[in-house]
Amino acid sequence: DVKVTQSSRYLVKRTGEKVFLECVQDMDHENMFWYRQDPGLGLRLIYFSYDVKMKEKGDIPEGYSVSREKKERFSLILESASTNQTSMYLCASRTGSANTGELFFGEGSRLTVL
Amino acid sequence: GENVEQHPSTLSVQEGDSAVIKCTYSDSASNYFPWYKQELGKRPQLIIDIRSNVGEKKDQRIAVTLNKTAKHFSLHITETQPEDSAVYFCAARDAGNMLTFGGGTRLMVKP
């Protein structure tokens, strides 16, 4: 059974704090993604990675960075959290085959920045 | 880049009725159109998808139609049940293999 695990379901941080959101997948997928989910805006892509140590900007990368040191782990970093980064963050993974488009999501990390 | 618009944002139906959610996309090169369902507090999960070489696909009570000329695709749920209540997201994958999601539709099925 496929599994994408996000380290924290709920976090509360203060403005200016550094925040780490971690994601681990056990499916040996090449591709990993970080999305932000806000009501009415759907899922917006922050960053993605096609391989270890590789990263690409998505649609809304400002204020975020990522790290992929191992194939199974993809971390999202907020260097200095701001209130407008309060949101639900979803990690996802996908096999590298172009014919298989299914994304497997984690359960999400709800971040509140005070 | 690709732009996906989804309507309506909320939809309330009576149990047993049908529900239709519509999406439009902008990039004519997009070739894969999945639908994800997210139940309250749960992760989004793929429920059905359609590729650009097919006009319609069915899976039990759900179906998806695609009109490439008009660049729109729709999700149809027949005989709705309370467990169909969820947020539904459409998406389009462009030639660069990137998915763009619509804004989501909150479907409420009233018993």
Chai-1 contact restraints between the chains, C-beta under 6 A:
chainA,res_idxA,chainB,res_idxB,connection_type,confidence,min_distance_angstrom,max_distance_angstrom,comment,restraint_id
A,G40,B,G103,contact,1.0,0.0,6.0,A-B,restraint_1
A,L41,B,G103,contact,1.0,0.0,6.0,A-B,restraint_2
A,G42,B,F89,contact,1.0,0.0,6.0,A-B,restraint_3
A,G42,B,F101,contact,1.0,0.0,6.0,A-B,restraint_4
A,G42,B,G102,contact,1.0,0.0,6.0,A-B,restraint_5
A,G42,B,G103,contact,1.0,0.0,6.0,A-B,restraint_6
A,G42,B,G104,contact,1.0,0.0,6.0,A-B,restraint_7
A,L43,B,F101,contact,1.0,0.0,6.0,A-B,restraint_8
A,A98,B,N97,contact,1.0,0.0,6.0,A-B,restraint_9
A,G101,B,Y32,contact,1.0,0.0,6.0,A-B,restraint_10
A,G101,B,R93,contact,1.0,0.0,6.0,A-B,restraint_11
A,E102,B,L46,contact,1.0,0.0,6.0,A-B,restraint_12
A,F105,B,R43,contact,1.0,0.0,6.0,A-B,restraint_13
A,F105,B,P44,contact,1.0,0.0,6.0,A-B,restraint_14
A,E107,B,R43,contact,1.0,0.0,6.0,A-B,restraint_15
